[in-house]
């Protein structure tokens, strides 16, 4: 049986910051099939920059680092859902 433990490691803060930054530019055009899509809050650039600095200051094993990576994925999914 192969181990997938490496798949569950928390990403480095720089990777999380890059993911959050890139998802701000993501565009998708799919038909959500009548699904109700959650709203995606738009953050000012100054707030995003401040959040990136604060996230980078956290220890690499901080729980918030992994949670922010999950949040970035959910925001990207919500954008795709909304079209």
C-alpha positions in Angstrom: 0.0 0.0 0.0 1.4 3.4 -1.0 1.5 6.3 1.4 -0.1 9.6 0.5 1.2 11.4 3.6 3.1 13.8 1.4 -0.2 15.0 -0.2 -1.4 16.2 3.1 1.6 18.5 4.0 0.7 22.1 4.5 2.0 24.4 1.7 4.7 26.9 2.3 3.4 30.4 3.0 4.9 31.7 -0.3 2.9 29.1 -2.2 -0.3 30.1 -0.4 0.3 33.7 -1.1 0.9 32.9 -4.8 -2.2 30.8 -5.0 -4.3 33.6 -3.4 -2.8 36.2 -5.8 -3.3 34.0 -8.9 -6.9 33.1 -8.0 -7.7 36.9 -8.1 -7.1 36.6 -11.9 -8.8 33.3 -12.5 -11.7 33.2 -14.9 -13.9 30.4 -15.7 -16.9 29.9 -17.9 -18.9 26.9 -16.8 -22.6 26.3 -16.4 -23.3 25.8 -12.7 -26.5 23.9 -13.6 -28.8 26.0 -11.4 -26.5 25.8 -8.4 -26.6 28.7 -5.9 -23.1 30.2 -5.9 -21.7 31.9 -2.8 -20.6 35.5 -3.3 -16.9 36.2 -3.6 -15.9 39.2 -1.5 -13.6 41.6 -3.4 -10.7 42.8 -1.3 -8.8 46.0 -2.0 -5.2 45.5 -3.1 -3.9 47.1 0.1 -5.8 44.6 2.2 -4.5 41.7 0.1 -1.0 43.0 0.4 -1.3 43.3 4.2 -2.8 39.8 4.5 0.2 38.4 2.4 2.7 40.1 4.7 0.9 38.8 7.8 0.6 35.3 6.4 4.3 35.2 5.5 5.1 36.2 9.1 3.4 33.1 10.5 5.4 30.0 11.3 5.4 27.5 8.4 3.5 24.9 10.5 0.8 27.4 11.6 -2.8 26.0 11.2 -3.8 29.3 9.6 -1.5 28.7 6.6 -3.3 25.5 5.6 -6.7 27.1 6.2 -5.8 30.0 3.9 -4.9 27.6 1.2 -8.3 25.9 1.6 -9.9 29.3 1.5 -8.1 30.2 -1.8 -9.5 27.0 -3.4 -13.0 27.7 -2.2 -12.8 31.3 -3.6 -11.7 29.9 -7.0 -14.5 27.4 -6.9 -17.1 30.1 -6.1 -15.8 32.2 -9.0 -16.2 29.3 -11.4 -19.6 28.6 -10.1 -20.7 32.2 -10.6 -19.3 32.2 -14.1 
